[in-house]
Amino acid sequence: MPGAAPEPVAEAVPDAVPEVVAGTTVDHLTATYQAHYRSLLGLAALLLDDTASCEDVVQEAFIRVHSARNRVRDREKTLAYLRQTVVNLSRSALRRRILGLKLLSKPMPDMASAEEGAYDQLERDDLIKAMRGLQRRQREVLVLRYFADMTESQVAETLGISLGSVKAYGSRGIAALRVAMEAAQS
């Protein structure tokens, strides 16, 4: 219509974006603690073997999240952050245990007297001499079987011979060693 006043144009209002509160509040973390402590303890129990360690890991996870609560941008992700922290702390606890077991000092064996050491050396020398006197295949089978601690089938595969041959060479080699060692000690 030619003389009518123009209709007012509605201004486009951008969709209202819900405001995300930066960081997790102490109250929210406390509520998360009360609601999910047991489930996080169960998670730690699947990764660790004793209750005390599980409780320590979960407590430490809450302490760390509390310290870093301003970095958690979305409150809804607080639980996920806690779960990941529990998993990481459990892994660290296991690594420390393994390292501790490796570093435990092993008790010193009782030391042999000088005479015993000399006697052992003589026996070793006799054994080496007796081993050199064996047939090549017997020596190879015995060294692989008893020194390298291989199974009979591994020895057979390594030497490219049958399992029966390994057993035969081993049996004959041990018998020959026994005779040689008895002769050396008489």
Z-matrix of the N, CA and C atoms (Angstrom, degrees):
N
C 1 1.407
C 2 1.525 1 107.96
N 3 1.323 2 112.45 1 131.04
C 4 1.429 3 117.01 2 -171.02
C 5 1.512 4 113.59 3 -67.14
N 6 1.150 5 130.34 4 -33.00
C 7 1.457 6 126.82 5 -175.05
C 8 1.508 7 113.50 6 -105.20
N 9 1.312 8 118.33 7 5.03
C 10 1.456 9 120.18 8 -175.45
C 11 1.524 10 110.15 9 -79.78
N 12 1.282 11 114.21 10 149.84
C 13 1.463 12 120.00 11 178.90
C 14 1.526 13 109.27 12 -73.78
N 15 1.278 14 115.78 13 142.02
C 16 1.472 15 117.62 14 179.71
C 17 1.527 16 110.87 15 -65.88
N 18 1.305 17 113.34 16 145.21
C 19 1.468 18 118.73 17 178.92
C 20 1.524 19 109.05 18 -73.74
N 21 1.328 20 115.82 19 142.77
C 22 1.463 21 117.29 20 178.99
C 23 1.539 22 109.67 21 -66.94
N 24 1.304 23 114.83 22 136.92
C 25 1.466 24 120.83 23 179.00
C 26 1.525 25 107.73 24 -87.22
N 27 1.313 26 115.02 25 128.92
C 28 1.464 27 119.26 26 179.29
C 29 1.520 28 108.35 27 -74.67
N 30 1.299 29 115.61 28 129.72
C 31 1.461 30 118.82 29 178.71
C 32 1.527 31 109.19 30 -74.62
N 33 1.312 32 113.54 31 138.51
C 34 1.469 33 119.01 32 179.99
C 35 1.523 34 108.71 33 -73.69
N 36 1.301 35 115.76 34 121.35
C 37 1.459 36 121.25 35 178.71
C 38 1.528 37 106.78 36 -99.52
N 39 1.286 38 116.68 37 123.10
C 40 1.466 39 117.39 38 179.73
C 41 1.525 40 109.89 39 -60.42
N 42 1.351 41 113.76 40 147.86
C 43 1.472 42 118.31 41 178.36
C 44 1.517 43 108.72 42 -56.28
N 45 1.282 44 114.92 43 136.35
C 46 1.463 45 119.51 44 -179.50
C 47 1.519 46 109.16 45 -70.13
N 48 1.319 47 117.36 46 120.72
C 49 1.454 48 123.25 47 178.52
C 50 1.513 49 107.56 48 -89.89
N 51 1.340 50 116.78 49 126.08
C 52 1.457 51 117.07 50 179.20
C 53 1.523 52 109.74 51 -63.92
N 54 1.267 53 115.28 52 136.91
C 55 1.455 54 120.50 53 -177.42
C 56 1.524 55 109.44 54 -75.47
N 57 1.326 56 115.61 55 125.82
C 58 1.452 57 121.21 56 177.95
C 59 1.511 58 107.37 57 -93.84
N 60 1.282 59 114.53 58 124.03
C 61 1.456 60 119.39 59 -179.68
C 62 1.518 61 107.24 60 -79.86
N 63 1.301 62 116.68 61 123.81
C 64 1.456 63 120.58 62 -179.20
C 65 1.520 64 109.09 63 -73.99
N 66 1.295 65 115.76 64 125.08
C 67 1.450 66 120.38 65 176.52
C 68 1.514 67 113.09 66 89.41
N 69 1.311 68 114.00 67 159.22
C 70 1.449 69 121.60 68 177.78
C 71 1.515 70 107.85 69 -98.53
N 72 1.296 71 116.52 70 131.22
C 73 1.462 72 119.53 71 179.60
C 74 1.519 73 109.41 72 -79.33
N 75 1.299 74 115.30 73 161.89
C 76 1.461 75 120.64 74 177.72
C 77 1.528 76 109.87 75 -61.53
N 78 1.321 77 116.91 76 -38.96
C 79 1.467 78 120.54 77 179.27
C 80 1.525 79 111.17 78 -63.06
N 81 1.329 80 115.76 79 -43.60
C 82 1.469 81 119.39 80 179.57
C 83 1.531 82 110.41 81 -65.03
N 84 1.322 83 116.69 82 -41.46
C 85 1.460 84 120.60 83 178.78
C 86 1.524 85 110.76 84 -64.97
N 87 1.322 86 116.99 85 -38.83
C 88 1.467 87 120.87 86 177.66
C 89 1.530 88 110.42 87 -63.64
N 90 1.325 89 116.38 88 -42.92
C 91 1.469 90 120.50 89 178.98
C 92 1.528 91 110.31 90 -64.96
N 93 1.330 92 116.54 91 -39.10
C 94 1.473 93 120.81 92 177.93
C 95 1.522 94 109.90 93 -65.21
N 96 1.327 95 116.09 94 -40.67
C 97 1.465 96 121.12 95 177.99
C 98 1.527 97 110.60 96 -59.05
N 99 1.320 98 115.66 97 -48.30
C 100 1.462 99 119.73 98 -177.54
C 101 1.524 100 111.43 99 -66.43
N 102 1.310 101 117.93 100 -35.70
C 103 1.466 102 120.92 101 -176.36
C 104 1.524 103 113.11 102 -81.26
N 105 1.335 104 118.43 103 -30.71
C 106 1.464 105 119.97 104 -169.18
C 107 1.526 106 114.92 105 -122.16
N 108 1.312 107 118.18 106 7.63
C 109 1.466 108 120.30 107 -178.49
C 110 1.529 109 111.25 108 -56.69
N 111 1.323 110 116.98 109 -48.52
C 112 1.469 111 120.56 110 -177.17
C 113 1.525 112 112.06 111 -63.99
N 114 1.331 113 117.54 112 -40.30
C 115 1.470 114 119.04 113 -179.40
C 116 1.526 115 110.72 114 -67.96
N 117 1.333 116 117.27 115 -36.05
C 118 1.461 117 119.96 116 176.68
C 119 1.528 118 111.09 117 -70.08
N 120 1.320 119 116.35 118 -34.88
C 121 1.461 120 120.62 119 175.19
C 122 1.532 121 109.74 120 -63.85
N 123 1.330 122 116.86 121 -40.34
C 124 1.465 123 120.90 122 176.79
C 125 1.516 124 111.96 123 -63.66
N 126 1.321 125 117.17 124 -38.47
C 127 1.465 126 121.36 125 177.07
C 128 1.521 127 110.30 126 -62.42
N 129 1.311 128 116.18 127 -45.88
C 130 1.464 129 120.33 128 179.24
C 131 1.534 130 110.54 129 -64.07
N 132 1.331 131 116.60 130 -35.96
C 133 1.473 132 120.65 131 -179.36
C 134 1.523 133 111.28 132 -65.42
N 135 1.330 134 117.15 133 -29.79
C 136 1.469 135 120.00 134 176.91
C 137 1.526 136 111.29 135 -71.46
N 138 1.318 137 116.76 136 -23.55
C 139 1.459 138 120.98 137 -177.26
C 140 1.523 139 113.37 138 -99.65
N 141 1.316 140 116.94 139 -27.66
C 142 1.461 141 121.56 140 -178.42
C 143 1.522 142 109.37 141 -117.53
N 144 1.322 143 116.22 142 171.31
C 145 1.462 144 118.09 143 -173.24
C 146 1.523 145 115.40 144 -111.53
N 147 1.308 146 119.19 145 -9.31
C 148 1.460 147 117.50 146 179.85
C 149 1.524 148 110.68 147 -129.59
N 150 1.315 149 115.09 148 146.76
C 151 1.458 150 122.36 149 -174.32
C 152 1.521 151 112.48 150 -61.10
N 153 1.310 152 117.31 151 -40.67
C 154 1.469 153 119.98 152 -178.36
C 155 1.525 154 110.68 153 -61.08
N 156 1.314 155 117.58 154 -43.06
C 157 1.470 156 120.64 155 178.91
C 158 1.516 157 110.77 156 -65.21
N 159 1.329 158 116.92 157 -39.06
C 160 1.468 159 120.91 158 178.88
C 161 1.519 160 110.42 159 -61.48
N 162 1.323 161 116.15 160 -46.75
C 163 1.460 162 120.25 161 -179.68
C 164 1.526 163 110.68 162 -63.23
N 165 1.326 164 116.57 163 -41.36
C 166 1.470 165 120.45 164 178.55
C 167 1.520 166 111.16 165 -61.50
N 168 1.331 167 116.55 166 -43.71
C 169 1.457 168 120.84 167 -178.86
C 170 1.524 169 110.86 168 -63.62
N 171 1.321 170 117.40 169 -44.57
C 172 1.469 171 120.52 170 -178.65
C 173 1.531 172 110.14 171 -66.56
N 174 1.309 173 117.33 172 -42.53
C 175 1.464 174 120.16 173 177.87
C 176 1.539 175 110.58 174 -61.26
N 177 1.321 176 115.70 175 -44.76
C 178 1.463 177 120.11 176 179.32
C 179 1.530 178 110.84 177 -63.03
N 180 1.321 179 117.19 178 -37.03
C 181 1.469 180 120.51 179 177.63
C 182 1.524 181 110.35 180 -61.85
N 183 1.311 182 117.57 181 -45.27
C 184 1.469 183 120.20 182 178.87
C 185 1.531 184 110.93 183 -64.32
N 186 1.310 185 117.19 184 -39.02
C 187 1.468 186 120.19 185 178.70
C 188 1.526 187 110.13 186 -63.40
N 189 1.315 188 116.41 187 -43.38
C 190 1.465 189 119.44 188 -179.21
C 191 1.524 190 112.03 189 -67.22
N 192 1.318 191 116.56 190 -40.83
C 193 1.464 192 118.94 191 178.27
C 194 1.525 193 109.69 192 -66.73
N 195 1.308 194 116.98 193 -37.94
C 196 1.471 195 119.99 194 177.24
C 197 1.527 196 109.99 195 -61.06
N 198 1.324 197 116.82 196 -43.06
C 199 1.460 198 120.51 197 -179.80
C 200 1.523 199 111.94 198 -65.93
N 201 1.330 200 116.55 199 -32.35
C 202 1.468 201 120.88 200 -176.72
C 203 1.522 202 112.05 201 -107.00
N 204 1.312 203 117.85 202 21.13
C 205 1.463 204 120.26 203 -172.66
C 206 1.519 205 113.39 204 -61.52
N 207 1.323 206 118.72 205 -25.43
C 208 1.460 207 120.43 206 179.12
C 209 1.531 208 111.98 207 -72.74
N 210 1.321 209 116.99 208 -18.96
C 211 1.466 210 120.15 209 178.81
C 212 1.522 211 112.66 210 -83.96
N 213 1.314 212 117.71 211 -15.48
C 214 1.464 213 120.79 212 177.78
C 215 1.524 214 105.96 213 -79.23
N 216 1.333 215 116.84 214 105.23
C 217 1.471 216 120.46 215 -173.10
C 218 1.514 217 112.84 216 -73.46
N 219 1.309 218 116.11 217 -33.46
C 220 1.458 219 120.19 218 -176.11
C 221 1.526 220 108.20 219 -118.98
N 222 1.305 221 116.87 220 121.23
C 223 1.469 222 121.08 221 -178.62
C 224 1.520 223 112.29 222 -58.24
N 225 1.311 224 116.76 223 -30.30
C 226 1.463 225 120.49 224 -177.97
C 227 1.530 226 111.33 225 -67.15
N 228 1.308 227 116.28 226 -16.79
C 229 1.465 228 120.04 227 -179.02
C 230 1.523 229 112.65 228 -96.27
N 231 1.302 230 117.07 229 5.09
C 232 1.463 231 120.77 230 -179.75
C 233 1.520 232 111.37 231 -59.79
N 234 1.317 233 117.55 232 -44.37
C 235 1.465 234 121.11 233 -179.19
C 236 1.531 235 110.59 234 -64.58
N 237 1.322 236 117.29 235 -42.53
C 238 1.470 237 120.40 236 178.40
C 239 1.529 238 110.14 237 -61.90
N 240 1.314 239 116.40 238 -40.56
C 241 1.457 240 121.49 239 178.35
C 242 1.535 241 109.97 240 -63.46
N 243 1.309 242 116.81 241 -41.85
C 244 1.467 243 121.02 242 177.77
C 245 1.524 244 111.43 243 -63.55
N 246 1.342 245 116.18 244 -43.88
C 247 1.473 246 119.79 245 179.60
C 248 1.524 247 110.64 246 -59.85
N 249 1.327 248 116.28 247 -46.50
C 250 1.464 249 119.78 248 -179.51
C 251 1.528 250 111.24 249 -62.92
N 252 1.314 251 116.16 250 -38.34
C 253 1.465 252 120.32 251 178.40
C 254 1.528 253 110.64 252 -65.24
N 255 1.333 254 117.50 253 -39.79
C 256 1.470 255 121.21 254 177.81
C 257 1.535 256 109.43 255 -62.71
N 258 1.320 257 117.56 256 -44.40
C 259 1.475 258 120.81 257 179.68
C 260 1.527 259 110.21 258 -62.53
N 261 1.319 260 117.57 259 -46.38
C 262 1.465 261 120.62 260 -178.98
C 263 1.528 262 112.05 261 -64.15
N 264 1.314 263 116.99 262 -41.66
C 265 1.469 264 120.15 263 179.01
C 266 1.529 265 111.00 264 -67.87
N 267 1.322 266 117.80 265 -34.39
C 268 1.473 267 121.10 266 176.78
C 269 1.517 268 110.30 267 -65.07
N 270 1.322 269 116.13 268 -43.15
C 271 1.478 270 119.81 269 177.44
C 272 1.522 271 110.38 270 -60.09
N 273 1.313 272 115.92 271 -44.83
C 274 1.469 273 119.92 272 -179.79
C 275 1.523 274 111.01 273 -61.89
N 276 1.320 275 116.69 274 -40.65
C 277 1.467 276 120.49 275 179.29
C 278 1.525 277 110.41 276 -62.92
N 279 1.326 278 116.95 277 -41.53
C 280 1.465 279 120.15 278 178.67
C 281 1.528 280 110.78 279 -65.58
N 282 1.334 281 117.24 280 -41.31
C 283 1.473 282 120.23 281 178.08
C 284 1.521 283 110.87 282 -60.81
N 285 1.336 284 116.83 283 -42.93
C 286 1.468 285 119.76 284 179.22
C 287 1.520 286 110.97 285 -62.84
N 288 1.328 287 117.00 286 -38.74
C 289 1.473 288 119.85 287 178.91
C 290 1.519 289 110.92 288 -64.05
N 291 1.318 290 116.36 289 -46.11
C 292 1.462 291 120.36 290 -178.66
C 293 1.520 292 110.07 291 -62.69
N 294 1.320 293 116.68 292 -44.09
C 295 1.459 294 120.51 293 178.59
C 296 1.522 295 110.44 294 -62.70
N 297 1.322 296 116.83 295 -41.34
C 298 1.457 297 120.48 296 178.30
C 299 1.516 298 112.33 297 -61.54
N 300 1.337 299 116.44 298 -40.30
C 301 1.458 300 119.60 299 178.79
C 302 1.527 301 111.33 300 -66.75
N 303 1.325 302 116.38 301 -36.82
C 304 1.466 303 119.89 302 179.56
C 305 1.522 304 111.25 303 -68.64
N 306 1.318 305 116.32 304 -33.17
C 307 1.458 306 120.21 305 -174.67
C 308 1.519 307 114.03 306 -90.22
N 309 1.337 308 116.69 307 -6.61
C 310 1.459 309 118.50 308 178.60
C 311 1.518 310 109.37 309 -57.58
N 312 1.285 311 114.88 310 134.12
C 313 1.460 312 117.29 311 179.97
C 314 1.516 313 109.25 312 -72.90
N 315 1.289 314 114.00 313 134.11
C 316 1.462 315 119.58 314 178.91
C 317 1.521 316 108.06 315 -87.50
N 318 1.328 317 117.46 316 139.68
C 319 1.462 318 119.05 317 -179.33
C 320 1.529 319 110.36 318 -65.57
N 321 1.295 320 114.70 319 143.75
C 322 1.461 321 120.16 320 179.03
C 323 1.524 322 108.97 321 -72.02
N 324 1.328 323 116.15 322 136.26
C 325 1.460 324 118.22 323 177.00
C 326 1.526 325 109.43 324 -70.05
N 327 1.323 326 114.48 325 156.70
C 328 1.459 327 118.47 326 176.05
C 329 1.519 328 107.96 327 -61.28
N 330 1.303 329 115.70 328 130.98
C 331 1.456 330 120.68 329 -177.85
C 332 1.525 331 109.55 330 -79.23
N 333 1.304 332 113.45 331 137.46
C 334 1.458 333 119.29 332 178.25
C 335 1.527 334 108.98 333 -79.55
N 336 1.315 335 115.34 334 153.17
C 337 1.463 336 119.01 335 177.24
C 338 1.528 337 108.53 336 -71.62
N 339 1.312 338 116.65 337 166.89
C 340 1.468 339 121.43 338 -179.84
C 341 1.533 340 110.39 339 -60.57
N 342 1.344 341 116.25 340 -37.43
C 343 1.460 342 119.81 341 -179.64
C 344 1.529 343 110.62 342 -65.37
N 345 1.339 344 115.43 343 -42.63
C 346 1.459 345 119.15 344 179.45
C 347 1.522 346 110.65 345 -64.00
N 348 1.341 347 116.53 346 -40.15
C 349 1.456 348 120.88 347 178.27
C 350 1.514 349 111.35 348 -62.05
N 351 1.314 350 116.18 349 -41.53
C 352 1.474 351 120.49 350 179.31
C 353 1.529 352 110.28 351 -66.73
N 354 1.330 353 116.31 352 -40.50
C 355 1.462 354 120.34 353 179.36
C 356 1.534 355 110.26 354 -64.86
N 357 1.350 356 116.55 355 -42.46
C 358 1.464 357 120.43 356 177.78
C 359 1.519 358 111.15 357 -61.11
N 360 1.339 359 116.11 358 -38.56
C 361 1.469 360 119.80 359 179.41
C 362 1.527 361 110.32 360 -65.74
N 363 1.322 362 116.07 361 -41.04
C 364 1.469 363 119.18 362 177.68
C 365 1.526 364 111.16 363 -62.94
N 366 1.336 365 116.96 364 -42.23
C 367 1.464 366 120.66 365 177.78
C 368 1.523 367 111.11 366 -62.54
N 369 1.331 368 116.02 367 -41.32
C 370 1.470 369 119.74 368 178.60
C 371 1.522 370 110.38 369 -63.13
N 372 1.337 371 116.08 370 -43.81
C 373 1.465 372 120.08 371 178.75
C 374 1.531 373 110.81 372 -60.98
N 375 1.340 374 116.12 373 -42.53
C 376 1.469 375 120.21 374 177.92
C 377 1.526 376 110.88 375 -63.48
N 378 1.330 377 116.84 376 -40.49
C 379 1.462 378 120.73 377 -180.00
C 380 1.528 379 110.74 378 -65.25
N 381 1.318 380 116.52 379 -42.46
C 382 1.474 381 119.85 380 179.35
C 383 1.519 382 110.02 381 -64.20
N 384 1.310 383 116.36 382 -42.18
C 385 1.469 384 121.07 383 178.68
C 386 1.529 385 109.83 384 -62.28
N 387 1.339 386 116.24 385 -42.75
C 388 1.468 387 120.68 386 179.66
C 389 1.531 388 110.32 387 -67.21
N 390 1.309 389 117.91 388 -38.09
C 391 1.473 390 121.13 389 178.39
C 392 1.529 391 110.30 390 -63.58
N 393 1.334 392 116.72 391 -39.18
C 394 1.472 393 120.11 392 179.57
C 395 1.521 394 111.42 393 -66.17
N 396 1.331 395 116.40 394 -23.87
C 397 1.458 396 120.03 395 179.94
C 398 1.530 397 113.72 396 -82.15
N 399 1.321 398 117.70 397 -8.27
C 400 1.473 399 121.33 398 179.61
C 401 1.525 400 111.14 399 -77.31
N 402 1.326 401 114.90 400 161.50
C 403 1.463 402 119.62 401 171.34
C 404 1.531 403 108.30 402 -63.25
N 405 1.331 404 116.04 403 154.01
C 406 1.473 405 120.80 404 -176.40
C 407 1.527 406 111.51 405 -55.97
N 408 1.346 407 117.71 406 -48.59
C 409 1.475 408 120.55 407 -178.11
C 410 1.523 409 111.83 408 -64.57
N 411 1.338 410 117.89 409 -39.16
C 412 1.459 411 120.33 410 178.43
C 413 1.528 412 110.11 411 -62.20
N 414 1.329 413 115.63 412 -44.68
C 415 1.461 414 120.60 413 179.92
C 416 1.537 415 110.25 414 -62.74
N 417 1.336 416 117.45 415 -44.43
C 418 1.463 417 120.98 416 179.57
C 419 1.529 418 111.41 417 -60.91
N 420 1.325 419 116.62 418 -45.57
C 421 1.469 420 120.93 419 -179.07
C 422 1.524 421 110.31 420 -63.32
N 423 1.316 422 118.49 421 -45.63
C 424 1.464 423 121.15 422 -178.22
C 425 1.534 424 111.86 423 -66.62
N 426 1.313 425 116.98 424 -40.48
C 427 1.460 426 119.55 425 179.70
C 428 1.527 427 110.25 426 -65.49
N 429 1.331 428 117.23 427 -46.54
C 430 1.461 429 119.93 428 -179.74
C 431 1.528 430 111.17 429 -66.80
N 432 1.318 431 116.55 430 -40.29
C 433 1.466 432 120.44 431 -175.80
C 434 1.522 433 112.25 432 -70.86
N 435 1.343 434 116.89 433 -45.59
C 436 1.461 435 119.29 434 -171.80
C 437 1.524 436 113.96 435 -104.76
N 438 1.304 437 118.44 436 -32.22
C 439 1.460 438 119.35 437 178.65
C 440 1.525 439 110.73 438 -85.27
N 441 1.332 440 117.35 439 -45.64
C 442 1.468 441 120.95 440 179.59
C 443 1.520 442 111.18 441 -84.76
N 444 1.335 443 117.55 442 -6.09
C 445 1.464 444 123.43 443 175.70
C 446 1.528 445 112.60 444 58.58
N 447 1.332 446 115.78 445 42.34
C 448 1.464 447 120.95 446 177.65
C 449 1.517 448 109.84 447 -91.40
N 450 1.317 449 115.75 448 155.86
C 451 1.459 450 119.92 449 173.93
C 452 1.530 451 107.68 450 -77.90
N 453 1.324 452 115.56 451 166.33
C 454 1.465 453 118.94 452 179.59
C 455 1.522 454 111.53 453 -60.89
N 456 1.336 455 117.18 454 -39.35
C 457 1.464 456 119.17 455 179.50
C 458 1.526 457 111.37 456 -68.05
N 459 1.332 458 118.40 457 -35.18
C 460 1.460 459 120.66 458 176.83
C 461 1.527 460 110.65 459 -66.03
N 462 1.341 461 116.45 460 -39.42
C 463 1.463 462 120.63 461 177.99
C 464 1.526 463 109.48 462 -63.73
N 465 1.334 464 116.07 463 -43.93
C 466 1.468 465 120.17 464 179.96
C 467 1.520 466 110.56 465 -60.13
N 468 1.314 467 116.50 466 -44.21
C 469 1.464 468 120.42 467 179.96
C 470 1.525 469 111.06 468 -66.19
N 471 1.327 470 117.02 469 -41.69
C 472 1.463 471 121.14 470 -178.54
C 473 1.524 472 111.16 471 -64.18
N 474 1.329 473 116.01 472 -43.32
C 475 1.463 474 119.67 473 -177.56
C 476 1.527 475 113.31 474 -87.26
N 477 1.317 476 116.80 475 -10.98
C 478 1.463 477 120.28 476 -179.90
C 479 1.521 478 112.38 477 71.48
N 480 1.332 479 116.33 478 35.23
C 481 1.469 480 120.91 479 178.00
C 482 1.520 481 108.54 480 -125.10
N 483 1.313 482 116.01 481 170.60
C 484 1.467 483 119.59 482 -178.01
C 485 1.525 484 110.74 483 -76.92
N 486 1.334 485 114.40 484 161.67
C 487 1.458 486 120.84 485 178.06
C 488 1.524 487 110.79 486 -62.59
N 489 1.307 488 116.77 487 -38.83
C 490 1.465 489 121.03 488 177.54
C 491 1.520 490 111.87 489 -62.13
N 492 1.332 491 116.70 490 -38.59
C 493 1.470 492 120.36 491 177.73
C 494 1.519 493 110.78 492 -65.13
N 495 1.338 494 116.67 493 -39.67
C 496 1.468 495 120.27 494 178.19
C 497 1.524 496 109.45 495 -60.31
N 498 1.329 497 116.67 496 -44.76
C 499 1.470 498 120.37 497 -179.29
C 500 1.526 499 110.56 498 -64.86
N 501 1.302 500 117.28 499 -41.63
C 502 1.465 501 120.85 500 -178.77
C 503 1.527 502 111.04 501 -66.94
N 504 1.352 503 116.53 502 -49.33
C 505 1.463 504 118.94 503 179.18
C 506 1.526 505 111.12 504 -61.92
N 507 1.330 506 117.62 505 -38.98
C 508 1.456 507 121.20 506 179.35
C 509 1.518 508 111.91 507 -64.16
N 510 1.322 509 116.32 508 -45.47
C 511 1.460 510 121.16 509 -179.03
C 512 1.528 511 111.39 510 -64.25
N 513 1.313 512 115.86 511 -46.24
C 514 1.479 513 119.58 512 179.64
C 515 1.520 514 111.07 513 -67.18
N 516 1.327 515 116.96 514 -36.99
C 517 1.460 516 120.50 515 179.68
C 518 1.516 517 111.78 516 -65.16
N 519 1.330 518 116.77 517 -43.09
C 520 1.475 519 120.47 518 178.79
C 521 1.521 520 110.59 519 -64.29
N 522 1.332 521 116.62 520 -41.64
C 523 1.470 522 119.99 521 178.51
C 524 1.530 523 110.21 522 -62.07
N 525 1.330 524 117.81 523 -42.84
C 526 1.467 525 121.35 524 179.75
C 527 1.530 526 110.59 525 -66.48
N 528 1.337 527 117.10 526 -37.94
C 529 1.468 528 120.17 527 177.40
C 530 1.519 529 111.47 528 -64.65
N 531 1.320 530 116.37 529 -40.79
C 532 1.468 531 120.85 530 -179.37
C 533 1.535 532 109.81 531 -60.47
N 534 1.320 533 115.83 532 -45.60
C 535 1.470 534 120.63 533 -179.96
C 536 1.528 535 109.90 534 -63.10
N 537 1.348 536 117.63 535 -45.75
C 538 1.448 537 121.70 536 -178.31
C 539 1.514 538 111.56 537 -64.85
N 540 1.317 539 118.50 538 -39.78
C 541 1.457 540 121.82 539 -179.31
C 542 1.525 541 111.27 540 -69.80
N 543 1.323 542 117.53 541 -38.13
C 544 1.477 543 120.30 542 177.36
C 545 1.519 544 110.11 543 -65.29
N 546 1.335 545 115.89 544 -38.09
C 547 1.478 546 119.63 545 179.65
C 548 1.538 547 110.22 546 -68.19
N 549 1.315 548 117.46 547 -35.84
C 550 1.460 549 120.70 548 -178.80
C 551 1.529 550 111.10 549 -70.73
N 552 1.315 551 118.73 550 -28.81
C 553 1.461 552 121.37 551 -177.31
C 554 1.531 553 112.46 552 -89.13
N 555 1.318 554 117.98 553 -8.02
C 556 1.460 555 118.15 554 179.63
C 557 1.491 556 112.06 555 -90.42
